[in-house]
Amino acid sequence: MLIDTHCHLDFADFEEERDAIVSRAHEVGVKQMVTISTKVRKLDGLLALTKRYPSVFCSVGTHPNSADQELDIQTEDLVRLANQHEKIVAIGEAGLDYFYDTVKPEDQKTGFLRHIAAARETKLPLVIHSRSADEDMAAILTEETGKGAFPFILHCFSAGPALARTGVELGGYISFSGILTFPKSEELREIAKTIPHDRLLVETDAPYLAPKRWRGKRNEPSYVVNTAEVLADTLGVSMDEIAAITTENAFRCFSRMTRV
């Protein structure tokens, strides 16, 4: 059994064949999925998917590239929504993205801090998006953990070893996507070797970043199998072992997620 801990099943890319996509995931052993929120105002669509598919769970939050569009969303709003719906198993995704330079860093930080506070209060894991922001991310995580620990995931990890170390030291999980399988990702595979086995997760970030076997195609949850295979090979363990490790980690991290 595998769990795709980060996908976007509500995106239009999947509109025409969503039933088939979920079925294909189940057929290859990807038994559960977490579809991740990018805008709180689109939460109804995510909740509808969790009702339609028992194996699908979701989060609530605002992506940093949309932070300026939801600055009216307060910590108490995130907490209230998370507490209202049992299939919401995480906060986010929120964080910092300096790669595109489309949203002011101060707006991203404002939203990020509100999401951290919500994760701390609800004890649900915060799904963190961090791109080209390693130093600021490490500083914020360190400072905020000092105010009170909160569960978190550095999702689609593609940063440097320093942020990986900080994340692990602060109690976070490191989630690897299809990027791990790319031929030029030697450094990332070396980082993966340093992560304690009880902090490892796998994901697709579908419809983006299809792993090597399907490079150039639209990604989907079933493809997380290839990422898990490469992670197993990188760590020198069997596929059964990596499936057991990452699945148990997912249930521990997403503590509200039930086994379906």
PyRosetta script that sets phi, psi and omega in degrees:
from pyrosetta import init, pose_from_sequence

init()
pose = pose_from_sequence("MLIDTHCHLDFADFEEERDAIVSRAHEVGVKQMVTISTKVRKLDGLLALTKRYPSVFCSVGTHPNSADQELDIQTEDLVRLANQHEKIVAIGEAGLDYFYDTVKPEDQKTGFLRHIAAARETKLPLVIHSRSADEDMAAILTEETGKGAFPFILHCFSAGPALARTGVELGGYISFSGILTFPKSEELREIAKTIPHDRLLVETDAPYLAPKRWRGKRNEPSYVVNTAEVLADTLGVSMDEIAAITTENAFRCFSRMTRV")
pose.set_psi(1, 137.8)
pose.set_omega(1, 173.6)
pose.set_phi(2, -126.3)
pose.set_psi(2, 156.9)
pose.set_omega(2, 174.9)
pose.set_phi(3, -125.3)
pose.set_psi(3, 126.0)
pose.set_omega(3, 172.8)
pose.set_phi(4, -84.2)
pose.set_psi(4, 105.1)
pose.set_omega(4, -172.1)
pose.set_phi(5, -83.8)
pose.set_psi(5, -1.1)
pose.set_omega(5, 180.0)
pose.set_phi(6, -159.4)
pose.set_psi(6, 107.5)
pose.set_omega(6, 173.4)
pose.set_phi(7, -145.4)
pose.set_psi(7, 176.5)
pose.set_omega(7, -177.6)
pose.set_phi(8, -131.7)
pose.set_psi(8, 71.3)
pose.set_omega(8, -175.5)
pose.set_phi(9, -67.1)
pose.set_psi(9, -16.3)
pose.set_omega(9, 179.9)
pose.set_phi(10, -81.2)
pose.set_psi(10, -10.0)
pose.set_omega(10, -176.7)
pose.set_phi(11, -67.7)
pose.set_psi(11, 150.7)
pose.set_omega(11, -176.9)
pose.set_phi(12, -60.8)
pose.set_psi(12, -23.5)
pose.set_omega(12, 179.5)
pose.set_phi(13, -55.1)
pose.set_psi(13, -26.0)
pose.set_omega(13, -175.0)
pose.set_phi(14, -104.2)
pose.set_psi(14, 1.4)
pose.set_omega(14, -169.8)
pose.set_phi(15, -55.6)
pose.set_psi(15, -40.9)
pose.set_omega(15, -171.4)
pose.set_phi(16, -78.4)
pose.set_psi(16, -19.6)
pose.set_omega(16, -174.4)
pose.set_phi(17, -145.1)
pose.set_psi(17, 37.9)
pose.set_omega(17, -175.8)
pose.set_phi(18, -60.8)
pose.set_psi(18, -41.7)
pose.set_omega(18, 178.9)
pose.set_phi(19, -59.0)
pose.set_psi(19, -43.3)
pose.set_omega(19, -179.1)
pose.set_phi(20, -66.9)
pose.set_psi(20, -36.2)
pose.set_omega(20, -179.6)
pose.set_phi(21, -65.6)
pose.set_psi(21, -44.5)
pose.set_omega(21, 178.0)
pose.set_phi(22, -64.8)
pose.set_psi(22, -40.5)
pose.set_omega(22, 178.9)
pose.set_phi(23, -63.7)
pose.set_psi(23, -41.7)
pose.set_omega(23, 179.4)
pose.set_phi(24, -63.1)
pose.set_psi(24, -37.1)
pose.set_omega(24, 177.3)
pose.set_phi(25, -61.8)
pose.set_psi(25, -47.9)
pose.set_omega(25, -179.3)
pose.set_phi(26, -60.3)
pose.set_psi(26, -39.4)
pose.set_omega(26, -175.7)
pose.set_phi(27, -63.7)
pose.set_psi(27, -29.9)
pose.set_omega(27, -178.3)
pose.set_phi(28, -100.7)
pose.set_psi(28, 10.2)
pose.set_omega(28, 174.4)
pose.set_phi(29, 97.6)
pose.set_psi(29, 3.3)
pose.set_omega(29, 175.0)
pose.set_phi(30, -86.9)
pose.set_psi(30, 91.0)
pose.set_omega(30, -167.4)
pose.set_phi(31, -85.2)
pose.set_psi(31, -21.2)
pose.set_omega(31, 179.3)
pose.set_phi(32, -141.7)
pose.set_psi(32, 153.6)
pose.set_omega(32, -176.8)
pose.set_phi(33, -140.5)
pose.set_psi(33, 148.3)
pose.set_omega(33, 172.6)
pose.set_phi(34, -116.5)
pose.set_psi(34, 114.9)
pose.set_omega(34, 178.7)
pose.set_phi(35, -94.0)
pose.set_psi(35, 127.3)
pose.set_omega(35, -163.8)
pose.set_phi(36, -100.8)
pose.set_psi(36, 136.1)
pose.set_omega(36, -179.8)
pose.set_phi(37, -74.0)
pose.set_psi(37, 138.3)
pose.set_omega(37, 172.2)
pose.set_phi(38, -114.1)
pose.set_psi(38, -19.5)
pose.set_omega(38, 174.8)
pose.set_phi(39, -144.8)
pose.set_psi(39, 131.2)
pose.set_omega(39, 178.8)
pose.set_phi(40, -60.6)
pose.set_psi(40, -34.3)
pose.set_omega(40, -177.8)
pose.set_phi(41, -69.1)
pose.set_psi(41, -9.3)
pose.set_omega(41, 176.5)
pose.set_phi(42, -105.0)
pose.set_psi(42, 13.9)
pose.set_omega(42, -175.8)
pose.set_phi(43, -61.6)
pose.set_psi(43, -34.4)
pose.set_omega(43, -178.4)
pose.set_phi(44, -57.0)
pose.set_psi(44, -37.8)
pose.set_omega(44, 179.1)
pose.set_phi(45, -65.4)
pose.set_psi(45, -38.9)
pose.set_omega(45, 177.8)
pose.set_phi(46, -67.1)
pose.set_psi(46, -44.2)
pose.set_omega(46, -179.6)
pose.set_phi(47, -62.8)
pose.set_psi(47, -35.4)
pose.set_omega(47, 177.4)
pose.set_phi(48, -62.3)
pose.set_psi(48, -38.4)
pose.set_omega(48, 178.7)
pose.set_phi(49, -67.2)
pose.set_psi(49, -38.2)
pose.set_omega(49, 179.7)
pose.set_phi(50, -67.6)
pose.set_psi(50, -27.3)
pose.set_omega(50, 176.4)
pose.set_phi(51, -78.2)
pose.set_psi(51, -34.7)
pose.set_omega(51, -178.3)
pose.set_phi(52, -72.9)
pose.set_psi(52, -35.5)
pose.set_omega(52, -176.7)
pose.set_phi(53, -122.6)
pose.set_psi(53, 110.6)
pose.set_omega(53, -179.7)
pose.set_phi(54, -57.7)
pose.set_psi(54, -26.4)
pose.set_omega(54, -176.8)
pose.set_phi(55, -84.6)
pose.set_psi(55, -1.9)
pose.set_omega(55, -176.8)
pose.set_phi(56, -106.7)
pose.set_psi(56, 131.2)
pose.set_omega(56, 175.7)
pose.set_phi(57, -120.6)
pose.set_psi(57, 173.9)
pose.set_omega(57, -176.0)
pose.set_phi(58, -147.2)
pose.set_psi(58, 175.5)
pose.set_omega(58, 175.3)
pose.set_phi(59, -121.6)
pose.set_psi(59, 177.4)
pose.set_omega(59, 173.1)
pose.set_phi(60, -135.7)
pose.set_psi(60, 127.2)
pose.set_omega(60, -179.8)
pose.set_phi(61, 169.9)
pose.set_psi(61, -177.9)
pose.set_omega(61, -175.2)
pose.set_phi(62, -125.1)
pose.set_psi(62, 121.4)
pose.set_omega(62, 177.1)
pose.set_phi(63, -60.2)
pose.set_psi(63, 143.3)
pose.set_omega(63, -178.9)
pose.set_phi(64, -58.7)
pose.set_psi(64, -28.4)
pose.set_omega(64, 178.6)
pose.set_phi(65, -75.5)
pose.set_psi(65, -3.4)
pose.set_omega(65, 174.0)
pose.set_phi(66, -120.4)
pose.set_psi(66, 10.6)
pose.set_omega(66, -173.7)
pose.set_phi(67, -57.3)
pose.set_psi(67, -38.8)
pose.set_omega(67, -177.2)
pose.set_phi(68, -69.7)
pose.set_psi(68, -16.3)
pose.set_omega(68, 180.0)
pose.set_phi(69, -87.4)
pose.set_psi(69, -12.5)
pose.set_omega(69, -177.1)
pose.set_phi(70, -133.2)
pose.set_psi(70, 37.4)
pose.set_omega(70, 178.3)
pose.set_phi(71, -69.3)
pose.set_psi(71, -12.9)
pose.set_omega(71, 176.3)
pose.set_phi(72, -80.3)
pose.set_psi(72, -12.3)
pose.set_omega(72, 178.6)
pose.set_phi(73, -77.8)
pose.set_psi(73, 118.3)
pose.set_omega(73, -176.8)
pose.set_phi(74, -99.6)
pose.set_psi(74, 167.6)
pose.set_omega(74, 177.2)
pose.set_phi(75, -54.5)
pose.set_psi(75, -43.7)
pose.set_omega(75, -177.9)
pose.set_phi(76, -63.3)
pose.set_psi(76, -29.4)
pose.set_omega(76, 176.5)
pose.set_phi(77, -67.9)
pose.set_psi(77, -43.5)
pose.set_omega(77, 178.5)
pose.set_phi(78, -63.2)
pose.set_psi(78, -42.9)
pose.set_omega(78, 179.9)
pose.set_phi(79, -64.3)
pose.set_psi(79, -44.9)
pose.set_omega(79, -179.0)
pose.set_phi(80, -60.7)
pose.set_psi(80, -47.2)
pose.set_omega(80, -179.4)
pose.set_phi(81, -64.6)
pose.set_psi(81, -42.5)
pose.set_omega(81, 179.7)
pose.set_phi(82, -62.1)
pose.set_psi(82, -37.5)
pose.set_omega(82, -178.5)
pose.set_phi(83, -77.5)
pose.set_psi(83, -19.0)
pose.set_omega(83, -178.9)
pose.set_phi(84, -80.6)
pose.set_psi(84, -24.1)
pose.set_omega(84, -169.9)
pose.set_phi(85, -127.9)
pose.set_psi(85, 115.4)
pose.set_omega(85, -175.0)
pose.set_phi(86, -68.3)
pose.set_psi(86, -20.3)
pose.set_omega(86, -180.0)
pose.set_phi(87, -88.5)
pose.set_psi(87, 0.7)
pose.set_omega(87, 167.9)
pose.set_phi(88, -82.1)
pose.set_psi(88, 115.3)
pose.set_omega(88, -173.5)
pose.set_phi(89, -115.9)
pose.set_psi(89, 4.6)
pose.set_omega(89, -178.9)
pose.set_phi(90, -158.5)
pose.set_psi(90, 163.4)
pose.set_omega(90, 173.2)
pose.set_phi(91, -106.5)
pose.set_psi(91, 140.8)
pose.set_omega(91, 177.9)
pose.set_phi(92, 112.7)
pose.set_psi(92, -173.8)
pose.set_omega(92, 17.4)
pose.set_phi(93, -88.8)
pose.set_psi(93, 139.9)
pose.set_omega(93, 178.5)
pose.set_phi(94, -138.1)
pose.set_psi(94, 166.5)
pose.set_omega(94, 179.0)
pose.set_phi(95, 153.6)
pose.set_psi(95, -141.3)
pose.set_omega(95, -175.9)
pose.set_phi(96, -133.8)
pose.set_psi(96, 132.3)
pose.set_omega(96, 176.2)
pose.set_phi(97, -136.2)
pose.set_psi(97, 102.1)
pose.set_omega(97, 179.7)
pose.set_phi(98, -97.0)
pose.set_psi(98, 0.5)
pose.set_omega(98, -176.3)
pose.set_phi(99, -68.7)
pose.set_psi(99, -46.3)
pose.set_omega(99, -175.0)
pose.set_phi(100, -87.4)
pose.set_psi(100, -21.5)
pose.set_omega(100, 178.0)
pose.set_phi(101, 54.8)
pose.set_psi(101, 42.7)
pose.set_omega(101, -178.7)
pose.set_phi(102, -105.7)
pose.set_psi(102, -19.4)
pose.set_omega(102, 179.4)
pose.set_phi(103, -126.3)
pose.set_psi(103, 133.7)
pose.set_omega(103, -176.8)
pose.set_phi(104, -57.5)
pose.set_psi(104, 136.2)
pose.set_omega(104, -179.9)
pose.set_phi(105, -54.1)
pose.set_psi(105, -36.7)
pose.set_omega(105, -179.6)
pose.set_phi(106, -65.5)
pose.set_psi(106, -33.6)
pose.set_omega(106, 176.6)
pose.set_phi(107, -70.1)
pose.set_psi(107, -40.9)
pose.set_omega(107, 177.3)
pose.set_phi(108, -61.7)
pose.set_psi(108, -43.0)
pose.set_omega(108, -178.9)
pose.set_phi(109, -66.1)
pose.set_psi(109, -39.2)
pose.set_omega(109, 178.0)
pose.set_phi(110, -58.9)
pose.set_psi(110, -49.8)
pose.set_omega(110, 179.0)
pose.set_phi(111, -64.1)
pose.set_psi(111, -40.9)
pose.set_omega(111, -178.5)
pose.set_phi(112, -60.6)
pose.set_psi(112, -45.6)
pose.set_omega(112, -179.2)
pose.set_phi(113, -63.6)
pose.set_psi(113, -35.8)
pose.set_omega(113, 176.7)
pose.set_phi(114, -65.9)
pose.set_psi(114, -39.6)
pose.set_omega(114, 178.6)
pose.set_phi(115, -67.7)
pose.set_psi(115, -38.8)
pose.set_omega(115, 176.4)
pose.set_phi(116, -59.9)
pose.set_psi(116, -44.9)
pose.set_omega(116, 179.7)
pose.set_phi(117, -61.8)
pose.set_psi(117, -37.6)
pose.set_omega(117, 179.2)
pose.set_phi(118, -67.8)
pose.set_psi(118, -40.0)
pose.set_omega(118, 177.8)
pose.set_phi(119, -64.7)
pose.set_psi(119, -40.2)
pose.set_omega(119, 179.7)
pose.set_phi(120, -63.6)
pose.set_psi(120, -41.6)
pose.set_omega(120, -177.3)
pose.set_phi(121, -73.4)
pose.set_psi(121, -42.4)
pose.set_omega(121, -176.6)
pose.set_phi(122, -84.9)
pose.set_psi(122, -19.0)
pose.set_omega(122, -174.1)
pose.set_phi(123, 66.3)
pose.set_psi(123, 17.2)
pose.set_omega(123, 172.6)
pose.set_phi(124, -88.3)
pose.set_psi(124, 146.3)
pose.set_omega(124, -177.4)
pose.set_phi(125, -67.3)
pose.set_psi(125, 140.4)
pose.set_omega(125, 175.2)
pose.set_phi(126, -90.3)
pose.set_psi(126, 121.2)
pose.set_omega(126, 177.0)
pose.set_phi(127, -84.7)
pose.set_psi(127, 113.6)
pose.set_omega(127, -171.9)
pose.set_phi(128, -104.1)
pose.set_psi(128, 127.6)
pose.set_omega(128, 172.1)
pose.set_phi(129, -100.3)
pose.set_psi(129, 119.7)
pose.set_omega(129, 179.2)
pose.set_phi(130, -135.1)
pose.set_psi(130, 117.6)
pose.set_omega(130, 179.9)
pose.set_phi(131, -138.3)
pose.set_psi(131, 124.3)
pose.set_omega(131, 179.9)
pose.set_phi(132, 54.8)
pose.set_psi(132, 37.7)
pose.set_omega(132, -176.6)
pose.set_phi(133, -144.7)
pose.set_psi(133, 33.0)
pose.set_omega(133, -171.4)
pose.set_phi(134, -56.6)
pose.set_psi(134, -48.0)
pose.set_omega(134, -174.9)
pose.set_phi(135, -66.5)
pose.set_psi(135, -47.0)
pose.set_omega(135, 179.1)
pose.set_phi(136, -64.1)
pose.set_psi(136, -39.6)
pose.set_omega(136, -179.9)
pose.set_phi(137, -63.3)
pose.set_psi(137, -47.8)
pose.set_omega(137, -180.0)
pose.set_phi(138, -60.8)
pose.set_psi(138, -40.8)
pose.set_omega(138, -178.9)
pose.set_phi(139, -65.1)
pose.set_psi(139, -44.3)
pose.set_omega(139, -179.3)
pose.set_phi(140, -66.5)
pose.set_psi(140, -45.1)
pose.set_omega(140, -180.0)
pose.set_phi(141, -61.2)
pose.set_psi(141, -41.3)
pose.set_omega(141, 179.9)
pose.set_phi(142, -65.5)
pose.set_psi(142, -46.8)
pose.set_omega(142, -179.0)
pose.set_phi(143, -64.6)
pose.set_psi(143, -44.8)
pose.set_omega(143, -176.5)
pose.set_phi(144, -70.9)
pose.set_psi(144, -35.2)
pose.set_omega(144, 176.3)
pose.set_phi(145, -64.4)
pose.set_psi(145, -33.2)
pose.set_omega(145, 176.7)
pose.set_phi(146, -62.7)
pose.set_psi(146, -24.3)
pose.set_omega(146, 178.5)
pose.set_phi(147, -85.6)
pose.set_psi(147, -12.8)
pose.set_omega(147, -177.2)
pose.set_phi(148, 149.7)
pose.set_psi(148, 126.3)
pose.set_omega(148, -175.4)
pose.set_phi(149, -64.3)
pose.set_psi(149, 152.0)
pose.set_omega(149, 175.5)
pose.set_phi(150, -147.9)
pose.set_psi(150, 146.0)
pose.set_omega(150, 179.1)
pose.set_phi(151, -74.8)
pose.set_psi(151, 143.2)
pose.set_omega(151, 179.2)
pose.set_phi(152, -154.8)
pose.set_psi(152, 160.7)
pose.set_omega(152, 178.0)
pose.set_phi(153, -128.3)
pose.set_psi(153, 126.6)
pose.set_omega(153, 168.4)
pose.set_phi(154, -86.0)
pose.set_psi(154, 97.9)
pose.set_omega(154, -170.6)
pose.set_phi(155, -82.8)
pose.set_psi(155, 154.2)
pose.set_omega(155, 178.3)
pose.set_phi(156, 47.0)
pose.set_psi(156, 52.7)
pose.set_omega(156, -170.0)
pose.set_phi(157, -63.2)
pose.set_psi(157, 125.7)
pose.set_omega(157, 176.9)
pose.set_phi(158, -145.4)
pose.set_psi(158, 17.1)
pose.set_omega(158, -178.4)
pose.set_phi(159, -87.2)
pose.set_psi(159, -168.3)
pose.set_omega(159, -177.6)
pose.set_phi(160, -88.6)
pose.set_psi(160, 174.5)
pose.set_omega(160, -176.9)
pose.set_phi(161, -64.3)
pose.set_psi(161, -29.4)
pose.set_omega(161, -178.5)
pose.set_phi(162, -64.5)
pose.set_psi(162, -44.1)
pose.set_omega(162, 179.0)
pose.set_phi(163, -67.7)
pose.set_psi(163, -36.9)
pose.set_omega(163, 176.7)
pose.set_phi(164, -59.5)
pose.set_psi(164, -45.7)
pose.set_omega(164, 179.5)
pose.set_phi(165, -62.1)
pose.set_psi(165, -44.5)
pose.set_omega(165, 179.4)
pose.set_phi(166, -61.0)
pose.set_psi(166, -45.7)
pose.set_omega(166, 179.9)
pose.set_phi(167, -57.7)
pose.set_psi(167, -45.8)
pose.set_omega(167, -179.5)
pose.set_phi(168, -67.1)
pose.set_psi(168, -44.2)
pose.set_omega(168, -179.0)
pose.set_phi(169, -60.5)
pose.set_psi(169, -31.3)
pose.set_omega(169, -178.7)
pose.set_phi(170, -89.2)
pose.set_psi(170, 2.2)
pose.set_omega(170, 175.5)
pose.set_phi(171, 95.4)
pose.set_psi(171, 11.5)
pose.set_omega(171, -177.3)
pose.set_phi(172, -85.8)
pose.set_psi(172, 170.2)
pose.set_omega(172, 175.4)
pose.set_phi(173, -104.9)
pose.set_psi(173, 150.9)
pose.set_omega(173, 177.6)
pose.set_phi(174, -114.7)
pose.set_psi(174, 121.1)
pose.set_omega(174, -176.7)
pose.set_phi(175, -110.4)
pose.set_psi(175, 128.7)
pose.set_omega(175, -178.1)
pose.set_phi(176, -105.4)
pose.set_psi(176, 138.5)
pose.set_omega(176, -179.9)
pose.set_phi(177, -110.1)
pose.set_psi(177, -166.5)
pose.set_omega(177, 179.0)
pose.set_phi(178, -60.5)
pose.set_psi(178, -18.4)
pose.set_omega(178, 177.2)
pose.set_phi(179, -56.1)
pose.set_psi(179, -33.2)
pose.set_omega(179, -179.5)
pose.set_phi(180, -58.1)
pose.set_psi(180, -28.2)
pose.set_omega(180, -174.6)
pose.set_phi(181, -87.8)
pose.set_psi(181, -10.5)
pose.set_omega(181, -174.7)
pose.set_phi(182, -69.0)
pose.set_psi(182, 141.6)
pose.set_omega(182, -178.3)
pose.set_phi(183, -54.6)
pose.set_psi(183, -34.3)
pose.set_omega(183, -176.7)
pose.set_phi(184, -86.3)
pose.set_psi(184, 7.6)
pose.set_omega(184, -176.2)
pose.set_phi(185, -95.6)
pose.set_psi(185, 35.4)
pose.set_omega(185, -179.7)
pose.set_phi(186, -57.6)
pose.set_psi(186, -43.4)
pose.set_omega(186, -178.7)
pose.set_phi(187, -62.9)
pose.set_psi(187, -39.4)
pose.set_omega(187, 179.8)
pose.set_phi(188, -65.2)
pose.set_psi(188, -39.5)
pose.set_omega(188, 177.7)
pose.set_phi(189, -66.1)
pose.set_psi(189, -33.4)
pose.set_omega(189, 175.4)
pose.set_phi(190, -66.6)
pose.set_psi(190, -38.5)
pose.set_omega(190, 176.7)
pose.set_phi(191, -63.5)
pose.set_psi(191, -41.5)
pose.set_omega(191, -179.1)
pose.set_phi(192, -57.5)
pose.set_psi(192, -34.4)
pose.set_omega(192, -179.8)
pose.set_phi(193, -65.2)
pose.set_psi(193, -22.1)
pose.set_omega(193, -176.5)
pose.set_phi(194, -91.0)
pose.set_psi(194, -7.8)
pose.set_omega(194, -175.5)
pose.set_phi(195, -83.9)
pose.set_psi(195, 128.1)
pose.set_omega(195, 175.6)
pose.set_phi(196, -55.5)
pose.set_psi(196, 140.9)
pose.set_omega(196, -175.1)
pose.set_phi(197, -59.0)
pose.set_psi(197, -27.8)
pose.set_omega(197, -178.4)
pose.set_phi(198, -82.8)
pose.set_psi(198, 8.3)
pose.set_omega(198, 176.6)
pose.set_phi(199, -119.7)
pose.set_psi(199, 11.5)
pose.set_omega(199, -175.4)
pose.set_phi(200, -94.2)
pose.set_psi(200, 136.1)
pose.set_omega(200, 172.2)
pose.set_phi(201, -134.0)
pose.set_psi(201, 159.5)
pose.set_omega(201, 174.1)
pose.set_phi(202, -124.7)
pose.set_psi(202, 152.7)
pose.set_omega(202, -176.6)
pose.set_phi(203, -156.0)
pose.set_psi(203, 171.9)
pose.set_omega(203, 173.4)
pose.set_phi(204, -109.6)
pose.set_psi(204, -34.6)
pose.set_omega(204, -166.6)
pose.set_phi(205, 59.1)
pose.set_psi(205, 26.0)
pose.set_omega(205, 179.6)
pose.set_phi(206, -57.9)
pose.set_psi(206, 141.0)
pose.set_omega(206, 16.2)
pose.set_phi(207, -87.9)
pose.set_psi(207, 9.2)
pose.set_omega(207, -176.7)
pose.set_phi(208, -93.9)
pose.set_psi(208, 163.8)
pose.set_omega(208, 165.1)
pose.set_phi(209, 57.7)
pose.set_psi(209, 49.7)
pose.set_omega(209, 175.8)
pose.set_phi(210, -57.9)
pose.set_psi(210, 137.4)
pose.set_omega(210, -179.8)
pose.set_phi(211, -66.2)
pose.set_psi(211, 172.1)
pose.set_omega(211, -169.7)
pose.set_phi(212, -50.5)
pose.set_psi(212, -42.7)
pose.set_omega(212, -176.0)
pose.set_phi(213, -59.4)
pose.set_psi(213, -28.6)
pose.set_omega(213, -178.2)
pose.set_phi(214, -122.7)
pose.set_psi(214, 25.7)
pose.set_omega(214, -176.0)
pose.set_phi(215, -54.4)
pose.set_psi(215, 133.1)
pose.set_omega(215, -180.0)
pose.set_phi(216, 93.6)
pose.set_psi(216, -10.9)
pose.set_omega(216, 177.8)
pose.set_phi(217, -98.9)
pose.set_psi(217, 165.6)
pose.set_omega(217, 173.0)
pose.set_phi(218, -65.5)
pose.set_psi(218, 131.7)
pose.set_omega(218, -180.0)
pose.set_phi(219, -77.7)
pose.set_psi(219, 157.3)
pose.set_omega(219, 175.7)
pose.set_phi(220, -154.4)
pose.set_psi(220, 160.3)
pose.set_omega(220, -172.4)
pose.set_phi(221, -53.7)
pose.set_psi(221, -34.0)
pose.set_omega(221, -178.9)
pose.set_phi(222, -61.4)
pose.set_psi(222, -24.1)
pose.set_omega(222, -175.9)
pose.set_phi(223, -74.7)
pose.set_psi(223, -8.0)
pose.set_omega(223, 177.4)
pose.set_phi(224, -61.9)
pose.set_psi(224, -19.2)
pose.set_omega(224, 177.4)
pose.set_phi(225, -57.9)
pose.set_psi(225, -42.5)
pose.set_omega(225, -178.7)
pose.set_phi(226, -65.4)
pose.set_psi(226, -40.6)
pose.set_omega(226, 177.4)
pose.set_phi(227, -62.9)
pose.set_psi(227, -42.1)
pose.set_omega(227, 178.6)
pose.set_phi(228, -63.6)
pose.set_psi(228, -38.8)
pose.set_omega(228, 178.1)
pose.set_phi(229, -61.4)
pose.set_psi(229, -44.9)
pose.set_omega(229, -179.6)
pose.set_phi(230, -68.0)
pose.set_psi(230, -37.9)
pose.set_omega(230, 177.1)
pose.set_phi(231, -63.6)
pose.set_psi(231, -42.9)
pose.set_omega(231, 177.9)
pose.set_phi(232, -60.6)
pose.set_psi(232, -45.4)
pose.set_omega(232, 179.6)
pose.set_phi(233, -63.2)
pose.set_psi(233, -40.5)
pose.set_omega(233, 179.9)
pose.set_phi(234, -61.3)
pose.set_psi(234, -40.2)
pose.set_omega(234, -176.5)
pose.set_phi(235, -88.8)
pose.set_psi(235, -8.4)
pose.set_omega(235, 179.8)
pose.set_phi(236, 72.8)
pose.set_psi(236, 34.7)
pose.set_omega(236, 177.4)
pose.set_phi(237, -123.4)
pose.set_psi(237, 170.2)
pose.set_omega(237, -179.5)
pose.set_phi(238, -79.7)
pose.set_psi(238, 163.0)
pose.set_omega(238, 176.1)
pose.set_phi(239, -61.9)
pose.set_psi(239, -39.7)
pose.set_omega(239, 177.7)
pose.set_phi(240, -60.3)
pose.set_psi(240, -39.7)
pose.set_omega(240, -179.6)
pose.set_phi(241, -66.3)
pose.set_psi(241, -45.0)
pose.set_omega(241, -177.6)
pose.set_phi(242, -68.1)
pose.set_psi(242, -33.9)
pose.set_omega(242, 176.6)
pose.set_phi(243, -63.8)
pose.set_psi(243, -44.7)
pose.set_omega(243, 179.4)
pose.set_phi(244, -65.2)
pose.set_psi(244, -43.7)
pose.set_omega(244, -178.8)
pose.set_phi(245, -61.2)
pose.set_psi(245, -52.6)
pose.set_omega(245, -174.2)
pose.set_phi(246, -71.5)
pose.set_psi(246, -30.7)
pose.set_omega(246, 178.5)
pose.set_phi(247, -69.8)
pose.set_psi(247, -45.5)
pose.set_omega(247, 177.6)
pose.set_phi(248, -63.3)
pose.set_psi(248, -39.0)
pose.set_omega(248, 177.0)
pose.set_phi(249, -62.3)
pose.set_psi(249, -40.5)
pose.set_omega(249, -179.5)
pose.set_phi(250, -63.0)
pose.set_psi(250, -43.4)
pose.set_omega(250, 179.6)
pose.set_phi(251, -68.4)
pose.set_psi(251, -33.0)
pose.set_omega(251, 177.2)
pose.set_phi(252, -70.3)
pose.set_psi(252, -42.5)
pose.set_omega(252, -179.0)
pose.set_phi(253, -69.0)
pose.set_psi(253, -52.9)
pose.set_omega(253, 177.9)
pose.set_phi(254, -89.0)
pose.set_psi(254, 73.2)
pose.set_omega(254, -168.8)
pose.set_phi(255, -64.4)
pose.set_psi(255, -20.5)
pose.set_omega(255, 178.5)
pose.set_phi(256, -85.1)
pose.set_psi(256, -14.8)
pose.set_omega(256, -176.6)
pose.set_phi(257, -73.6)
pose.set_psi(257, 124.4)
pose.set_omega(257, 178.6)
pose.set_phi(258, -87.0)
pose.set_psi(258, 157.8)
pose.set_omega(258, 174.6)
pose.set_phi(259, -82.0)
pose.set_psi(259, 126.3)
pose.set_omega(259, -176.6)
pose.set_phi(260, -97.6)
pose.dump_pdb("model.pdb")
